[in-house]
């Protein structure tokens, strides 16, 4: 066999192997991203949710919690925290609220997505009750206060003195209408 043909076959095999590896890596990206977010707390993925069994309060220090909100360009709601920041003792249950108003002339549904900075703090910020657990429907022109109950774990590393909890509010109205239409059709009637 000619040495050039051997080189060409090796090159073709390497290129085919690289193409298959890239294809496989593309499929693995989503689960790898989920694992990465769980480990690092990126985008608030590492939030603890629901009741906690923290029984002690660390009264020797306070942690500043900052609250931020944002909406994508296609989300017209007014959305803001009731307070911009508060100081808490680690282990202490705290409550605050976020204000939302639907200024449009139609019913809408929104979902808040949380994120924590620094990401190292995400596993230590426990949301006991949060408006972000559920979709938030609002009638045209209506407003509401949405509660947040949280606790900072006393095991929060000492070098973290400020945690920023931010929420992005997304419009889910169209997907909610499709879901409702599907549910209604399953019951034998079509309506929105």
SELO-585868 format. One record per residue: x, y, z of N, C-alpha, C in turn. Coordinates in steps of 0.05 Angstrom, whole numbers, plus 5000, padded with zeros to 4 digits. Layout:
<gufis>
X;Y;Z;X;Y;Z;X;Y;Z
...
</gufis>
This chain:
<gufis>
5017;4976;5000;5000;5000;5000;5018;5025;5000
5010;5044;4985;5025;5069;4982;5025;5084;5009
5048;5096;5017;5049;5111;5043;5030;5135;5043
5024;5147;5020;5005;5169;5019;4977;5160;5025
4970;5136;5015;4943;5126;5020;4940;5119;5050
4961;5109;5062;4961;5103;5091;4957;5128;5107
4971;5149;5100;4969;5175;5114;4940;5186;5110
4930;5184;5086;4903;5194;5080;4882;5179;5097
4885;5153;5099;4866;5137;5115;4868;5144;5145
4892;5148;5155;4896;5156;5183;4883;5184;5188
4887;5202;5170;4876;5229;5172;4845;5227;5172
4834;5212;5153;4805;5209;5152;4794;5196;5177
4808;5177;5189;4799;5164;5213;4800;5184;5237
4821;5200;5238;4823;5221;5259;4801;5242;5256
4796;5250;5232;4774;5270;5228;4747;5259;5235
4742;5234;5227;4717;5221;5234;4714;5218;5264
4735;5210;5278;4735;5208;5307;4730;5235;5320
4743;5256;5310;4738;5283;5321;4709;5292;5316
4698;5286;5293;4670;5294;5288;4651;5279;5307
4655;5253;5311;4638;5238;5330;4641;5249;5358
4666;5255;5366;4671;5266;5393;4657;5293;5397
4658;5311;5377;4645;5337;5379;4615;5333;5380
4604;5315;5365;4575;5310;5366;4567;5300;5393
4582;5281;5405;4576;5271;5432;4579;5293;5453
4599;5310;5450;4603;5332;5469;4580;5351;5468
4569;5356;5444;4545;5374;5441;4521;5363;5457
4517;5337;5456;4495;5325;5471;4501;5326;5501
4526;5325;5509;4533;5324;5537;4533;5352;5550
4532;5373;5534;4534;5400;5545;4512;5407;5565
4487;5400;5559;4465;5407;5577;4468;5394;5604
4472;5367;5606;4476;5356;5632;4502;5366;5646
4522;5371;5631;4547;5381;5643;4542;5409;5654
4527;5426;5640;4520;5452;5649;4504;5451;5675
4485;5432;5676;4469;5429;5700;4486;5421;5724
4505;5403;5720;4523;5395;5742;4540;5418;5750
4551;5433;5730;4567;5456;5736;4551;5477;5753
4526;5482;5746;4510;5501;5761;4504;5491;5789
4499;5464;5791;4494;5453;5818;4518;5456;5836
4542;5452;5825;4566;5454;5841;4573;5482;5848
4571;5500;5829;4580;5528;5833;4558;5547;5843
4533;5538;5840;4511;5556;5848;4505;5577;5827
4516;5574;5803;4511;5593;5781;4481;5595;5776
4471;5619;5773;4443;5624;5767;4425;5614;5790
4435;5613;5814;4419;5605;5836;4411;5576;5836
4424;5560;5820;4416;5532;5818;4420;5516;5844
4437;5527;5862;4443;5512;5886;4426;5522;5910
4405;5536;5905;4388;5546;5926;4375;5523;5941
4375;5525;5967;4360;5506;5983;4331;5517;5984
4312;5499;5981;4284;5508;5980;4268;5493;6001
4249;5507;6013;4231;5495;6033;4241;5498;6061
4227;5486;6080;4234;5489;6108;4262;5480;6114
4274;5493;6134;4301;5486;6142;4301;5478;6171
4322;5464;6179;4324;5455;6207;4346;5470;6221
4352;5494;6213;4372;5510;6226;4362;5519;6253
4376;5512;6274;4366;5516;6301;4382;5538;6316
4404;5547;6305;4420;5567;6320;4422;5593;6304
4425;5614;6318;4429;5641;6306;4457;5650;6314
4472;5659;6294;4499;5669;6299;4497;5699;6304
4494;5708;6329;4491;5736;6336;4517;5751;6336
4539;5738;6329;4565;5751;6330;4571;5767;6305
4555;5763;6284;4560;5778;6259;4534;5782;6244
4534;5800;6225;4511;5804;6208;4521;5802;6179
4502;5795;6162;4507;5793;6133;4488;5812;6119
4498;5827;6101;4481;5846;6085;4470;5830;6061
4444;5831;6059;4430;5819;6036;4420;5841;6018
4428;5841;5993;4419;5861;5974;4399;5848;5955
4379;5862;5947;4358;5852;5929;4358;5868;5904
4359;5854;5881;4359;5867;5855;4338;5854;5838
4327;5869;5819;4307;5857;5800;4314;5867;5772
4306;5851;5752;4309;5859;5724;4287;5845;5708
4281;5858;5686;4262;5846;5666;4275;5846;5639
4271;5825;5623;4280;5827;5596;4263;5848;5581
4272;5856;5558;4259;5877;5542;4230;5872;5536
4222;5846;5533;4195;5840;5525;4176;5836;5550
4186;5842;5574;4170;5839;5598;4163;5867;5609
4137;5876;5605;4130;5903;5612;4123;5908;5642
4123;5888;5659;4115;5892;5687;4134;5910;5702
4123;5925;5721;4139;5939;5741;4146;5918;5762
4171;5915;5769;4180;5894;5787;4203;5905;5803
4200;5905;5830;4221;5916;5847;4219;5904;5875
4241;5904;5890;4240;5895;5918;4227;5917;5935
4214;5908;5957;4203;5928;5976;4225;5943;5991
4247;5929;5996;4271;5941;6008;4295;5933;5991
4314;5951;5988;4337;5945;5971;4358;5927;5985
4359;5929;6012;4378;5913;6027;4370;5911;6056
4380;5891;6070;4376;5888;6098;4399;5873;6110
4403;5877;6136;4424;5862;6150;4410;5840;6166
4422;5816;6166;4410;5794;6180;4432;5779;6196
4423;5767;6218;4441;5748;6232;4438;5721;6219
4461;5708;6213;4459;5681;6202;4443;5663;6221
4424;5648;6209;4407;5630;6225;4380;5642;6231
4377;5668;6226;4352;5682;6232;4333;5682;6208
4308;5674;6213;4288;5675;6192;4281;5704;6186
4282;5712;6161;4275;5739;6153;4254;5738;6131
4237;5759;6131;4217;5761;6110;4218;5788;6097
4214;5788;6071;4212;5813;6056;4191;5808;6034
4188;5827;6016;4169;5823;5994;4179;5838;5969
4168;5830;5947;4174;5843;5921;4147;5853;5910
4148;5876;5898;4124;5888;5886;4124;5883;5856
4100;5875;5846;4097;5872;5817;4071;5884;5808
4071;5897;5784;4047;5909;5773;4047;5903;5743
4023;5895;5734;4019;5890;5706;4006;5915;5693
4022;5931;5680;4011;5956;5669;3996;5952;5642
3995;5928;5632;3983;5923;5606;3953;5922;5608
3940;5919;5586;3910;5916;5586;3902;5887;5582
3920;5868;5588;3912;5840;5586;3924;5824;5609
3912;5802;5615;3921;5783;5635;3948;5772;5627
3966;5769;5646;3993;5758;5640;4002;5739;5663
4021;5722;5656;4033;5704;5675;4063;5707;5674
4076;5709;5698;4105;5713;5699;4117;5692;5717
4143;5688;5713;4159;5671;5730;4185;5685;5737
4192;5685;5762;4217;5698;5771;4239;5676;5773
4262;5683;5763;4285;5665;5764;4307;5678;5781
4315;5664;5803;4335;5676;5821;4363;5671;5813
4381;5687;5824;4410;5684;5821;4423;5696;5846
4445;5684;5854;4459;5693;5878;4488;5700;5871
4497;5722;5883;4525;5730;5880;4535;5736;5908
4559;5727;5916;4577;5709;5901;4565;5681;5900
4572;5666;5879;4561;5640;5876;4568;5621;5899
4590;5627;5912;4598;5611;5935;4578;5612;5958
4562;5633;5959;4542;5637;5980;4515;5622;5974
4511;5614;5949;4485;5603;5941;4477;5579;5959
4494;5560;5966;4485;5538;5982;4477;5546;6011
4484;5570;6019;4479;5579;6046;4455;5597;6049
4443;5604;6026;4419;5621;6027;4395;5603;6021
4379;5599;6042;4357;5580;6040;4331;5596;6037
4317;5591;6015;4290;5603;6011;4269;5584;6024
4257;5594;6045;4237;5578;6059;4210;5580;6044
4203;5604;6035;4179;5610;6020;4186;5632;6000
4181;5627;5975;4188;5646;5955;4168;5648;5932
4162;5671;5923;4144;5676;5901;4155;5663;5876
4181;5658;5875;4194;5646;5851;4188;5616;5849
4176;5604;5870;4169;5575;5869;4146;5571;5849
4130;5591;5845;4106;5588;5829;4104;5610;5807
4088;5604;5787;4082;5624;5767;4064;5645;5779
4066;5670;5771;4051;5692;5782;4032;5704;5761
4006;5697;5763;3987;5709;5744;3978;5737;5755
3974;5756;5737;3963;5782;5745;3944;5791;5723
3921;5801;5732;3901;5813;5714;3912;5839;5703
3900;5849;5682;3908;5875;5670;3905;5897;5691
3927;5913;5694;3927;5935;5713;3930;5928;5742
3931;5903;5748;3932;5894;5777;3961;5895;5787
3963;5896;5814;3989;5895;5826;3988;5876;5850
4011;5868;5860;4012;5849;5882;4039;5852;5897
4039;5843;5922;4063;5840;5937;4069;5810;5939
4093;5802;5932;4100;5774;5931;4121;5769;5953
4114;5750;5972;4131;5746;5995;4156;5729;5990
4176;5735;6006;4201;5718;6006;4208;5715;6035
4211;5690;6044;4221;5683;6071;4247;5667;6066
4268;5676;6079;4294;5663;6075;4310;5663;6101
4331;5647;6101;4349;5645;6124;4377;5640;6112
4397;5654;6124;4425;5650;6116;4436;5630;6136
4448;5609;6126;4459;5588;6142;4482;5599;6159
4483;5593;6185;4505;5602;6202;4533;5592;6193
4533;5571;6177;4558;5560;6167;4569;5575;6143
4556;5597;6136;4566;5614;6114;4595;5622;6120
4613;5618;6100;4641;5626;6106;4643;5654;6116
4661;5658;6135;4664;5684;6149;4672;5707;6130
4686;5700;6108;4695;5722;6090;4673;5733;6073
4649;5721;6073;4626;5731;6058;4610;5749;6076
4610;5774;6070;4594;5793;6087;4571;5805;6072
4569;5801;6046;4547;5812;6030;4539;5791;6010
4513;5787;6008;4501;5768;5988;4481;5784;5972
4482;5782;5946;4463;5795;5928;4445;5774;5917
4419;5778;5922;4398;5760;5911;4384;5776;5889
4386;5766;5865;4373;5781;5843;4353;5762;5829
4332;5775;5819;4310;5761;5805;4306;5773;5778
4304;5756;5758;4295;5764;5731;4267;5754;5727
4249;5771;5717;4221;5764;5714;4215;5760;5685
4205;5736;5678;4200;5729;5650;4170;5725;5645
4162;5733;5621;4134;5730;5612;4129;5702;5603
4110;5688;5616;4103;5660;5608;4074;5659;5599
4063;5681;5592;4034;5682;5585;4028;5663;5562
4043;5664;5540;4037;5647;5517;4039;5618;5524
4060;5610;5538;4063;5581;5545;4041;5573;5564
4031;5591;5582;4009;5585;5600;3983;5581;5584
3979;5597;5563;3955;5594;5547;3956;5568;5532
3979;5559;5522;3981;5534;5508;3976;5511;5527
3987;5513;5551;3983;5492;5571;3953;5490;5578
3940;5513;5583;3912;5514;5590;3895;5502;5567
3902;5510;5542;3887;5499;5519;3889;5469;5518
3913;5459;5522;3917;5430;5522;3901;5416;5544
3902;5428;5568;3886;5416;5590;3856;5416;5584
3847;5439;5573;3818;5441;5567;3811;5421;5545
3828;5418;5525;3822;5399;5503;3821;5371;5514
3839;5364;5533;3838;5338;5545;3812;5333;5559
3799;5354;5569;3773;5351;5582;3750;5352;5563
3756;5355;5537;3735;5355;5517;3724;5382;5509
3738;5404;5517;3729;5430;5509;3754;5447;5502
3751;5465;5483;3773;5482;5474;3767;5511;5483
3784;5521;5501;3781;5549;5509;3807;5559;5520
3809;5585;5521;3833;5598;5532;3824;5611;5558
</gufis>
